[in-house]
């Protein structure tokens, strides 16, 4: 699970972070066991101390076990590294003037990203309020189904990811297909039961 933001933000970034933590907490998956978290600052003036404070706040929001701290990473870097990461992930932002007229704020996308274990971006979930179901399905799909349950796989089959909306929607045709298949099996079972010959019965007089 990835997100780009800056740690001294007072508006959008805390909402993104809170939404991600809330969805992860309700997803049923656990940091360090089922997923890792990488949050990177787009502000080169953010310090390691800033990242440490944000990490501790995030861990408290996600209600993670103490051992999960090693799988949650809040990063800072130089402008060159930030630019490379933003371009690689397709994350767009611009620096804008703050209340005092200085360029100390950023206008940026509100999105969290899910990457596969080998580092390929799998899904983008937009907004600041992420559905736990969408987060769970995105993590499950990015893991190539190596985690999760049978019911997750059924739910994943019945939903499809919409890149334009940045969320999972119900795949009506798939559900109708499953319903039709179930009806066929039910008819076959009924015909089989009707075709069975009744056992010979002896009636005593």
SERO-4910 file (N, C-alpha, C, O; in steps of 0.05 Angstrom, whole numbers):
BEGIN
 pado doro    nc1    nc2    nc3   cac1   cac2   cac3    cc1    cc2    cc3    oc1    oc2    oc3
  Unk    A     17    -23      0      0      0      0     18     25      0     35     27     17
  Unk    A     14     43    -19     31     66    -22     14     92    -22     -9     92    -30
  Unk    A     27    113    -13     15    140    -14     37    160    -15     58    157     -3
  Unk    A     33    182    -31     51    204    -32     37    228    -20     14    234    -27
  Unk    A     50    242     -2     39    266     12     61    282     24     85    276     19
  Unk    A     55    302     40     76    315     55     67    319     84     44    323     89
  Unk    A     86    316    102     80    312    130     71    337    144     58    335    165
  Unk    A     77    361    134     68    386    146     42    396    135     35    419    140
  Unk    A     29    380    119      4    388    107    -18    389    128    -18    373    147
  Unk    A    -35    409    126    -56    413    146    -84    409    135   -104    412    148
  Unk    A    -85    400    109   -111    398     96   -116    370     85   -128    353     99
  Unk    A   -108    364     60   -115    340     47   -100    315     57   -112    294     60
  Unk    A    -74    318     62    -58    295     69    -67    280     94    -69    256     93
  Unk    A    -74    294    115    -85    279    139   -110    264    132   -115    242    144
  Unk    A   -127    274    114   -151    260    106   -144    234     91   -157    214     96
  Unk    A   -125    236     73   -116    212     58   -105    191     77   -111    168     75
  Unk    A    -88    200     95    -76    182    114    -96    169    132    -95    145    138
  Unk    A   -115    185    142   -136    174    159   -154    154    143   -161    133    154
  Unk    A   -161    161    119   -177    143    103   -163    117     97   -176     96     98
  Unk    A   -137    118     91   -122     93     86   -121     76    111   -125     52    110
  Unk    A   -115     89    134   -112     74    159   -139     61    167   -139     38    175
  Unk    A   -161     76    163   -187     66    171   -194     42    153   -204     22    164
  Unk    A   -189     44    127   -196     22    109   -179     -3    115   -189    -25    114
  Unk    A   -153      1    120   -136    -21    126   -144    -35    152   -143    -59    154
  Unk    A   -151    -19    172   -159    -30    198   -184    -47    195   -186    -68    209
  Unk    A   -202    -40    177   -227    -55    173   -225    -76    152   -244    -91    148
  Unk    A   -202    -78    138   -200    -97    116   -198   -126    125   -204   -144    110
  Unk    A   -189   -130    150   -184   -157    160   -156   -167    155   -149   -188    165
  Unk    A   -140   -152    139   -112   -159    135    -95   -144    155   -104   -125    168
  Unk    A    -70   -154    158    -53   -143    179    -26   -135    167    -14   -150    152
  Unk    A    -17   -111    176      9   -101    167     31   -120    176     31   -130    199
  Unk    A     50   -126    158     72   -144    165     66   -172    158     84   -188    153
  Unk    A     41   -180    159     33   -207    151     22   -208    123     29   -226    107
  Unk    A      4   -189    117     -9   -190     91     -1   -167     72     -4   -169     48
  Unk    A      9   -146     83     17   -123     66     38   -106     81     41   -108    105
  Unk    A     52    -90     65     70    -69     76     58    -42     68     42    -39     50
  Unk    A     67    -21     82     58      6     77     83     23     71    103     22     85
  Unk    A     81     38     49    103     58     42     90     85     37     74     88     19
  Unk    A     97    104     54     87    132     51    112    149     46    130    149     62
  Unk    A    112    164     25    135    181     18    126    210     16    105    217      6
  Unk    A    143    228     27    138    256     26    146    268      0    167    261    -11
  Unk    A    130    287    -11    137    301    -35    150    328    -29    156    343    -47
  Unk    A    154    334     -3    167    359      5    196    353     14    200    339     34
  Unk    A    216    363     -1    243    357      6    252    370     33    273    363     43
  Unk    A    236    388     44    243    400     69    233    384     93    240    390    116
  Unk    A    216    364     88    207    347    110    231    331    121    249    323    106
  Unk    A    232    327    147    255    315    160    248    286    170    224    279    171
  Unk    A    268    270    176    263    244    187    246    245    213    231    227    218
  Unk    A    250    266    228    234    270    253    204    273    246    187    262    259
  Unk    A    198    288    224    171    291    215    159    264    207    136    258    214
  Unk    A    175    248    192    165    222    183    161    203    207    142    187    206
  Unk    A    178    204    227    174    187    251    148    194    265    134    176    274
  Unk    A    143    220    268    118    228    282     93    218    266     74    208    278
  Unk    A     94    221    239     71    212    223     68    182    224     46    172    224
  Unk    A     90    168    225     89    139    226     76    129    252     59    112    251
  Unk    A     84    141    274     72    133    299     42    140    300     26    124    311
  Unk    A     34    162    288      6    169    287     -9    149    270    -31    141    276
  Unk    A      3    141    247    -10    122    229    -13     95    243    -35     83    241
  Unk    A      7     86    256      6     60    270    -16     60    291    -29     39    295
  Unk    A    -20     82    304    -42     83    324    -69     83    311    -88     71    322
  Unk    A    -71     95    287    -97     95    273   -104     68    262   -127     60    262
  Unk    A    -84     54    252    -89     28    239    -91      6    260    -98    -17    254
  Unk    A    -84     13    285    -85     -6    307    -68    -31    302    -76    -53    305
  Unk    A    -43    -25    293    -25    -47    286    -11    -58    310     -7    -45    330
  Unk    A     -3    -83    308     13    -96    328     41    -83    329     50    -73    308
  Unk    A     55    -83    352     81    -71    354    101    -82    333    118    -67    323
  Unk    A     98   -108    327    117   -120    308    112   -110    280    130   -114    262
  Unk    A     89    -98    274     83    -88    247     98    -63    240     99    -55    217
  Unk    A    111    -50    260    124    -25    254    146    -28    233    152     -9    218
  Unk    A    159    -51    232    180    -56    213    170    -58    184    186    -57    166
  Unk    A    144    -61    181    132    -63    154    118    -38    145    106    -37    124
  Unk    A    120    -17    162    108      9    156    130     29    153    145     34    172
  Unk    A    133     41    129    155     59    123    146     86    115    130     89     96
  Unk    A    155    107    129    149    135    122    176    147    114    194    149    130
  Unk    A    177    156     89    203    164     78    205    193     72    185    207     67
  Unk    A    229    203     72    236    230     62    258    227     42    271    206     41
  Unk    A    262    248     26    283    246      6    289    273     -7    276    293     -1
  Unk    A    308    272    -25    316    297    -40    296    302    -62    280    285    -69
  Unk    A    298    326    -74    279    333    -95    282    314   -119    262    307   -131
  Unk    A    306    306   -125    310    288   -148    296    261   -144    284    251   -162
  Unk    A    299    250   -120    286    224   -113    256    227   -113    242    209   -122
  Unk    A    246    249   -103    217    254   -103    206    256   -131    185    244   -137
  Unk    A    220    270   -148    211    273   -176    210    246   -190    191    240   -204
  Unk    A    231    230   -186    232    204   -198    209    186   -189    197    172   -205
  Unk    A    204    186   -163    182    170   -152    155    179   -162    138    163   -169
  Unk    A    151    205   -162    125    216   -172    120    209   -201     98    201   -208
  Unk    A    141    211   -218    138    204   -246    134    174   -250    118    166   -267
  Unk    A    148    158   -234    145    128   -236    117    119   -229    107     99   -240
  Unk    A    104    133   -209     78    124   -200     55    139   -213     32    133   -209
  Unk    A     62    159   -230     41    175   -242     27    194   -224      4    202   -228
  Unk    A     41    202   -202     29    220   -182     35    249   -191     58    256   -195
  Unk    A     14    266   -192     17    293   -201     14    313   -178     -4    310   -162
  Unk    A     32    332   -177     30    353   -157     44    378   -166     62    377   -183
  Unk    A     36    401   -155     50    426   -161     52    442   -135     36    439   -117
  Unk    A     73    458   -133     77    474   -109     62    500   -112     63    513   -134
  Unk    A     48    509    -92     31    532    -93     36    550    -69     47    541    -49
  Unk    A     30    576    -72     35    594    -49     16    588    -26     -7    581    -29
  Unk    A     27    592     -2     11    589     23     -1    615     31      0    634     15
  Unk    A    -12    617     55    -25    642     64     -5    666     65    -14    689     61
  Unk    A     20    660     69     39    682     71     52    689     44     70    706     42
  Unk    A     43    676     23     53    681     -4     77    665    -12     86    666    -35
  Unk    A     88    650      7    111    633      1    102    606    -11     80    597     -5
  Unk    A    120    594    -27    114    568    -39    118    546    -18    138    532    -19
  Unk    A    100    543      1    103    524     22     80    504     23     77    489     43
  Unk    A     64    503      2     42    483      1     43    469    -26     56    477    -45
  Unk    A     28    447    -27     27    431    -52     -2    425    -59    -18    417    -41
  Unk    A     -9    427    -84    -34    418    -95    -28    391   -107    -11    389   -125
  Unk    A    -42    370    -99    -35    343   -108    -60    325   -109    -81    332    -99
  Unk    A    -56    302   -121    -77    282   -123    -83    270    -95    -65    268    -79
  Unk    A   -108    262    -91   -115    246    -67   -119    218    -76   -141    211    -86
  Unk    A   -100    201    -72   -101    174    -82    -82    156    -65    -62    165    -55
  Unk    A    -90    131    -62    -72    111    -51    -67     90    -72    -85     85    -89
  Unk    A    -44     78    -72    -36     60    -93    -29     32    -81    -19     30    -59
  Unk    A    -35     12    -96    -29    -16    -87     -9    -27   -107    -14    -27   -131
  Unk    A     13    -37    -97     34    -49   -114     37    -79   -108     31    -88    -86
  Unk    A     45    -93   -129     50   -122   -126     76   -126   -111     92   -108   -108
  Unk    A     81   -151   -101    106   -156    -86    132   -150   -102    153   -144    -91
  Unk    A    130   -152   -129    154   -146   -146    155   -117   -155    171   -110   -172
  Unk    A    138   -100   -143    141    -71   -147    125    -59   -171    130    -37   -178
  Unk    A    106    -74   -182     90    -64   -204     64    -52   -192     51    -65   -176
  Unk    A     56    -28   -201     31    -16   -191      8    -32   -201      6    -37   -225
  Unk    A    -10    -39   -183    -33    -55   -191    -59    -39   -192    -74    -42   -211
  Unk    A    -64    -23   -172    -90     -8   -170    -85     20   -159    -66     24   -144
  Unk    A   -103     38   -167   -105     65   -155   -133     68   -143   -152     64   -157
  Unk    A   -134     76   -118   -160     82   -106   -161    112   -100   -145    122    -85
  Unk    A   -180    126   -112   -181    155   -110   -199    165    -87   -216    150    -77
  Unk    A   -194    190    -80   -210    203    -59   -197    203    -32   -172    199    -30
  Unk    A   -212    206    -11   -202    205     16   -217    186     34   -209    181     56
  Unk    A   -239    175     23   -255    155     38   -255    129     22   -269    126      2
  Unk    A   -238    110     31   -234     86     16   -250     63     29   -248     59     54
  Unk    A   -265     49     13   -281     27     24   -264      3     32   -246     -5     16
  Unk    A   -267     -8     56   -251    -31     64   -253    -54     45   -233    -68     41
  Unk    A   -277    -58     32   -279    -79     12   -261    -75    -11   -248    -93    -21
  Unk    A   -260    -49    -21   -242    -43    -44   -213    -48    -37   -198    -59    -53
  Unk    A   -205    -39    -13   -177    -43     -4   -171    -72     -1   -149    -81    -10
  Unk    A   -189    -88     10   -184   -116     14   -181   -130    -13   -162   -146    -18
  Unk    A   -199   -124    -32   -198   -137    -58   -173   -129    -73   -161   -145    -87
  Unk    A   -165   -103    -71   -141    -94    -85   -116   -108    -74    -99   -115    -90
  Unk    A   -114   -111    -48    -91   -125    -36    -91   -154    -44    -71   -165    -51
  Unk    A   -115   -166    -44   -117   -194    -52   -109   -198    -80    -94   -217    -86
  Unk    A   -118   -181    -98   -111   -183   -126    -81   -178   -131    -69   -192   -148
  Unk    A    -70   -159   -117    -42   -153   -121    -24   -175   -111     -1   -179   -120
  Unk    A    -34   -191    -92    -18   -213    -81    -21   -238    -98    -10   -259    -91
  Unk    A    -35   -236   -121    -40   -260   -138    -55   -281   -123    -49   -305   -127
  Unk    A    -73   -273   -106    -91   -291    -91    -75   -308    -71    -85   -330    -63
  Unk    A    -52   -300    -62    -37   -316    -43    -46   -311    -14    -38   -325      4
  Unk    A    -64   -292    -11    -76   -288     16   -106   -287     12   -115   -287    -11
  Unk    A   -121   -286     33   -150   -284     31   -163   -311     34   -150   -331     39
  Unk    A   -189   -312     30   -205   -336     34   -220   -342      8   -220   -327    -11
  Unk    A   -234   -365      8   -250   -373    -15   -272   -352    -20   -278   -346    -43
  Unk    A   -284   -342      1   -305   -322     -2   -294   -296    -15   -308   -283    -30
  Unk    A   -269   -290     -9   -256   -267    -22   -254   -271    -52   -259   -253    -68
  Unk    A   -246   -296    -60   -244   -302    -89   -271   -300   -103   -272   -290   -126
  Unk    A   -292   -309    -90   -318   -307   -101   -326   -278   -104   -337   -270   -125
  Unk    A   -322   -262    -83   -328   -234    -84   -312   -220   -105   -322   -202   -120
  Unk    A   -286   -227   -108   -269   -215   -128   -279   -221   -156   -278   -204   -174
  Unk    A   -290   -246   -160   -300   -253   -186   -326   -237   -192   -330   -230   -215
  Unk    A   -341   -231   -172   -367   -217   -176   -363   -187   -178   -382   -173   -183
  Unk    A   -339   -177   -173   -333   -148   -175   -311   -144   -196   -294   -161   -201
  Unk    A   -312   -121   -208   -291   -113   -227   -280    -85   -220   -296    -68   -211
  Unk    A   -255    -81   -225   -242    -55   -219   -247    -36   -241   -242    -42   -264
  Unk    A   -257    -12   -235   -261      9   -254   -239     30   -252   -238     45   -233
  Unk    A   -220     30   -272   -198     50   -271   -208     79   -271   -196     96   -258
  Unk    A   -230     84   -284   -240    112   -286   -251    121   -259   -249    145   -252
  Unk    A   -264    103   -244   -275    110   -218   -256    105   -195   -260    115   -173
  Unk    A   -236     88   -200   -217     82   -179   -228     66   -156   -221     69   -133
  Unk    A   -247     48   -163   -259     31   -142   -271      6   -156   -271      4   -180
  Unk    A   -279    -13   -139   -291    -38   -150   -321    -35   -152   -334    -24   -134
  Unk    A   -332    -45   -174   -361    -44   -178   -371    -73   -183   -356    -90   -190
  Unk    A   -397    -76   -179   -409   -103   -182   -410   -110   -212   -419    -94   -228
  Unk    A   -400   -134   -219   -400   -144   -246   -426   -159   -250   -428   -183   -245
  Unk    A   -446   -145   -260   -473   -156   -263   -473   -181   -280   -486   -201   -274
  Unk    A   -459   -180   -303   -459   -203   -322   -447   -228   -309   -457   -250   -314
  Unk    A   -427   -224   -293   -415   -247   -279   -434   -259   -259   -436   -284   -257
  Unk    A   -448   -242   -245   -467   -252   -225   -490   -267   -239   -499   -288   -230
  Unk    A   -500   -256   -262   -521   -269   -277   -511   -296   -288   -526   -315   -288
  Unk    A   -485   -297   -296   -474   -321   -305   -473   -343   -284   -480   -366   -288
  Unk    A   -465   -335   -259   -465   -354   -237   -493   -363   -230   -498   -386   -224
  Unk    A   -512   -344   -231   -540   -351   -225   -551   -371   -246   -564   -390   -239
  Unk    A   -544   -366   -272   -553   -384   -293   -540   -412   -290   -554   -432   -294
  Unk    A   -514   -412   -283   -501   -438   -279   -513   -453   -255   -517   -477   -257
  Unk    A   -520   -439   -234   -533   -451   -211   -560   -463   -219   -568   -484   -210
  Unk    A   -575   -448   -235   -601   -458   -244   -599   -483   -261   -615   -502   -258
  Unk    A   -578   -485   -278   -574   -508   -294   -568   -533   -277   -579   -554   -281
  Unk    A   -551   -529   -257   -544   -551   -239   -569   -560   -223   -573   -584   -219
  Unk    A   -586   -541   -215   -610   -547   -200   -629   -564   -218   -641   -583   -208
  Unk    A   -632   -556   -243   -650   -571   -261   -639   -599   -266   -655   -619   -266
  Unk    A   -613   -602   -270   -601   -628   -274   -605   -646   -249   -612   -669   -252
  Unk    A   -601   -634   -225   -605   -650   -201   -634   -658   -198   -640   -681   -190
  Unk    A   -653   -641   -206   -682   -648   -204   -689   -670   -223   -703   -688   -216
  Unk    A   -679   -669   -248   -684   -690   -268   -672   -716   -259   -684   -737   -263
  Unk    A   -649   -715   -246   -636   -740   -237   -653   -753   -215   -657   -777   -214
  Unk    A   -663   -736   -197   -680   -747   -175   -706   -759   -186   -715   -779   -177
  Unk    A   -718   -745   -206   -743   -755   -218   -739   -781   -234   -757   -797   -236
  Unk    A   -715   -784   -245   -710   -808   -262   -703   -833   -246   -703   -855   -257
  Unk    A   -698   -830   -220   -691   -853   -204   -715   -871   -201   -737   -861   -194
  Unk    A   -711   -897   -205   -733   -916   -202   -739   -920   -172   -720   -923   -156
  Unk    A   -764   -920   -165   -770   -925   -136   -763   -954   -129   -766   -972   -146
  Unk    A   -755   -959   -105   -749   -986    -96   -774  -1003    -95   -796   -993    -89
  Unk    A   -771  -1029   -102   -794  -1047   -100   -803  -1049    -71   -787  -1052    -53
  Unk    A   -829  -1048    -68   -841  -1049    -42   -859  -1073    -39   -876  -1077    -57
  Unk    A   -857  -1088    -18   -874  -1111    -13   -895  -1103      8   -888  -1094     30
  Unk    A   -920  -1108      1   -941  -1101     19   -952  -1126     32   -961  -1144     18
  Unk    A   -951  -1128     58   -961  -1152     71   -992  -1150     75  -1003  -1129     80
  Unk    A  -1004  -1173     73  -1034  -1174     76  -1040  -1189    101  -1064  -1192    108
***
